[in-house]
Amino acid sequence: MISVALALARGGFRLDVDFETSARRVALFGESGAGKTTVLDVIAGLVRPDSGRLAVSGRVLLDTEAGIELPPR
């Protein structure tokens, strides 16, 4: 199970994502510039969102409100 809720603003770009799935495979699709790579960068721990929460199999990797931000490995 992966749970992703994040918000990020950079210049005129605003990204607001919220999804949860237990699927073994997930596909992100959309137009160029929609934020697909940014979502993956946040999940990988390469980009910190302005606010958000990320949990994988019940383990919280990022929770900006609680001050949790595990480093990427």
C-alpha positions as CSV (number, residue, x, y, z in Angstrom):
1,M,0.0,0.0,0.0
2,I,1.3,3.5,-0.9
3,S,-0.4,6.6,0.3
4,V,0.6,9.9,-1.3
5,A,-0.7,13.4,-0.4
6,L,1.4,16.3,-1.4
7,A,1.3,19.9,-2.4
8,L,4.1,21.8,-4.1
9,A,4.3,25.2,-5.7
10,R,7.2,26.4,-7.9
11,G,6.8,29.7,-9.7
12,G,3.5,29.5,-11.6
13,F,3.3,25.7,-11.3
14,R,1.1,24.2,-8.6
15,L,0.9,20.5,-7.9
16,D,-1.7,19.0,-5.6
17,V,-1.8,15.1,-5.5
18,D,-3.7,12.8,-3.2
19,F,-4.0,9.0,-3.9
20,E,-3.8,5.7,-2.2
21,T,-3.4,2.3,-3.7
22,S,-2.5,-1.3,-2.9
23,A,-1.8,-2.1,-6.6
24,R,1.6,-3.7,-7.3
25,R,2.0,-1.4,-10.3
26,V,1.0,2.2,-10.7
27,A,1.1,4.4,-13.8
28,L,1.2,8.2,-13.8
29,F,0.1,9.8,-17.0
30,G,-0.7,13.2,-18.2
31,E,0.4,16.0,-20.5
32,S,4.0,17.3,-20.5
33,G,4.6,19.5,-17.5
34,A,1.7,18.0,-15.5
35,G,4.0,17.0,-12.6
36,K,4.6,13.3,-13.2
37,T,8.3,13.4,-12.6
38,T,7.9,15.8,-9.7
39,V,5.6,13.3,-8.0
40,L,8.2,10.5,-8.5
41,D,11.0,12.8,-7.2
42,V,9.0,13.4,-4.0
43,I,8.3,9.7,-3.6
44,A,12.0,9.0,-4.1
45,G,12.9,11.7,-1.5
46,L,14.7,13.9,-4.0
47,V,12.3,16.8,-3.7
48,R,10.6,18.0,-0.5
49,P,7.0,19.2,-1.0
50,D,5.6,22.3,0.6
51,S,3.3,20.1,2.6
52,G,2.4,16.4,2.4
53,R,2.5,12.9,3.7
54,L,3.9,9.7,2.2
55,A,3.6,6.3,3.6
56,V,4.6,2.9,2.1
57,S,3.2,-0.3,3.7
58,G,2.2,1.7,6.7
59,R,5.6,3.2,7.3
60,V,5.5,7.0,7.2
61,L,8.5,8.3,5.1
62,L,7.3,11.9,5.0
63,D,4.9,13.9,7.1
64,T,5.5,17.6,7.0
65,E,3.0,18.4,9.8
66,A,4.7,15.8,12.2
67,G,8.2,16.8,11.2
68,I,9.0,13.4,9.7
69,E,11.4,13.3,6.7
70,L,13.4,10.2,6.3
71,P,16.4,10.5,4.0
72,P,16.4,8.7,0.7
73,R,18.5,5.5,0.6
